[in-house]
């Protein structure tokens, strides 16, 4: 039995949006990118996005924001964040696994990671994502977003 058997991922409730926005604003890459709570809230409420929360009982562990029709019509992981106390415990990997199974007809999934966010990039690479492009000065001047892709099997 792994330690995440009791982690449940499901649609976020209205009351979860503020928690998710505060988590984003206090976490990399959003700190370096200068995203405050109002901007993070707007990002979470973008059109056609689906917000899912990982919980253990009543404890919020993290979230993933997905867009079914993202890059070239394939699903896109718009944001993923894990609470500090849950990092390193496999919650991020569980959230990505959820995203990869969310759209059963999809063969591809994409995400972007900030060039300076090496810990997240390492997680994505461990999960089988590969670098397919670089968007220079995209999220902030002098910063690149790295486009990553995975074939869903």
Secondary structure by P-SEA (a helix, b strand, c coil): cccccccccccccccaaaaaaaaaaaccccccccccaaaaaaaaacccbbbbbbbcccccccbbbbbccccccccccccccccccccccaaaaaaaaaaaacccccccccccccccaaaaaaaaaaabbbbcccccccccccbbbbbbbbbcc
